[in-house]
Amino acid sequence: MVDFALTSEQTSLRDMARKFARTEMAPHAAECDRAGRFPDEIYRKAWELGLMNLNVPTEYGGTGLALFDQCLIVEELAHACAGMTTSIIANCLALEPILLGGTEEQKHRILDPFCAEYHLASFCLTEPSGGSDAGSLKTHARRDGDHYVLDGEKCFITNAPFASLYTVFATTDPTLRHKGINAFVVSRDTEGVLPGKEEEKMGHRASATSTVRFEGARVPVANRLGADGEGFSIAMRTLDQTRTPIGALATGIAQAAIDHAAAYAKRRHTFGKPIAEHQAIQIKLADMTQALRAARLLTWEAAWTIDHGERGSLESAVAKCFASDAAMRVADEAIQVFGGYGYMKEYPVEKLLRDAKLAQIYEGSNEIQRIVIARELLQRYA
Ligand SMILES: Cc1cc2nc3c(=O)[nH]c(=O)nc-3n(C[C@H](O)[C@H](O)[C@H](O)COP(=O)(O)OP(=O)(O)OC[C@H]3O[C@@H](n4cnc5c(N)ncnc54)[C@H](O)[C@@H]3O)c2cc1C
């Protein structure tokens, strides 16, 4: 039977995340956004509360939550600040390749010390020459005895300036395209690992994003994940897992937009009554609510599907694509409900639009999600 009711554990988890989001994150969201400040102290507190490394099983020191439960948390955090949420969940993205492709020895050796203290990790797939066509990546891995030597550059990497560990995708032979790609775990301390300066971004300004260069960085063969040439498959399976929480992040943005818009509509008066009593505003709020609820249910469905052991490529692409498009529409309408004040930085809704935009781009753009959805659909008619 399908049941939409949360268990008491899930309710407690959601309430705990909501409390953290509203008391620790929300009060600093506008200031971090304005200054482009990376609030390390908030991320440290999130780690202390078990709100980081959500996907890492407890036996390796993580929180070990089902994807559905992770989504409940991510929606609450994103309601307060999507940028901080991106930095908090970047560890899940960076560590998932180790969970999917690592041996028991690698998981314990790498994850146990990483999770035992507050650390950040980055997932390094995208390159300046293109992110969507990951099979054509150029960062080179040359085998040299019991090491690989990495050379190349990654870009737009979340948390890269502050990370102590990178999961890096590199090719041993570009002519093999995706079959030549390997996944490596690279310590920040490695000579020749050079994170670049932070990018100035439109939104998610509490998150840090930069390039990472690899100049002759020597990585032990023992840090290669999976069999030779399995890296591309590990990257794609990782994204199947981590796209669903992006649906939850977008849902959190949409919920915040509706909360602000509905409250404002009740207190703002025109023509002698609250604008909430004008039908045109009610229709906006009704359409926003439909988009929000559909986004949440699609996200829950994708998480449920993956938690039940399926790969969920179609479901996670649908959730991420729909929820992020919905968040853009809902944030845009929230600004319209606020009128001129909505356009001002003093009010919270213009940030929501800037933050929603990224959810349509990262973890595979929504054009790529539609390609995935169509491919999965058409396979079913073969
Ligand atoms: C703030 C931020 C944080 C990020 N964090 C990370 C991170 O931590 N790790 C990481 O590896 N990457 C990260 N990314 C990179 C992100 O995943 C890529 O930007 C994204 O995958 C798109 O790649 P691209 O920017 O190279 O665009 P391109 O691949 O150059 O695409 C440009 C446009 O063409 C469209 N397009 C491309 N191919 C097709 C096609 N076949 N059909 C139709 N349309 C197509 C795209 O949808 C897009 O609209 C981040 C990006 C940003 C902006």
The ligand as an ORCA input file, in Angstrom:
! r2SCAN-3c Opt
* xyz 0 1
  C      27.110     26.808     -8.864
  C      27.457     25.535     -9.558
  C      27.893     24.448     -8.810
  C      28.276     23.270     -9.462
  N      28.803     22.232     -8.727
  C      29.386     21.194     -9.388
  C      30.121     20.200     -8.665
  O      30.217     20.210     -7.435
  N      30.742     19.214     -9.369
  C      30.666     19.153    -10.742
  O      31.265     18.248    -11.310
  N      29.969     20.071    -11.438
  C      29.333     21.098    -10.801
  N      28.658     22.054    -11.515
  C      28.619     21.947    -12.969
  C      27.254     21.645    -13.551
  O      26.870     20.330    -13.269
  C      27.328     21.972    -15.057
  O      27.378     23.385    -15.164
  C      26.187     21.408    -15.850
  O      26.250     20.004    -15.889
  C      26.160     21.958    -17.291
  O      27.420     21.847    -17.889
  P      28.055     23.149    -18.598
  O      27.942     24.278    -17.665
  O      29.400     22.799    -19.108
  O      27.098     23.442    -19.826
  P      27.190     22.803    -21.301
  O      27.365     21.339    -21.191
  O      28.175     23.571    -22.087
  O      25.724     23.119    -21.845
  C      25.350     24.440    -22.252
  C      23.846     24.423    -22.598
  O      23.602     23.488    -23.645
  C      22.647     22.522    -23.226
  N      22.993     21.223    -23.806
  C      24.186     20.580    -23.752
  N      24.114     19.420    -24.400
  C      22.845     19.317    -24.887
  C      22.136     18.327    -25.654
  N      22.712     17.171    -25.997
  N      20.853     18.574    -25.957
  C      20.235     19.716    -25.585
  N      20.847     20.687    -24.844
  C      22.136     20.471    -24.510
  C      22.736     22.500    -21.699
  O      21.548     22.020    -21.113
  C      22.979     23.971    -21.409
  O      21.748     24.636    -21.461
  C      28.193     23.188    -10.875
  C      27.701     24.274    -11.606
  C      27.355     25.435    -10.980
  C      26.875     26.591    -11.825
*
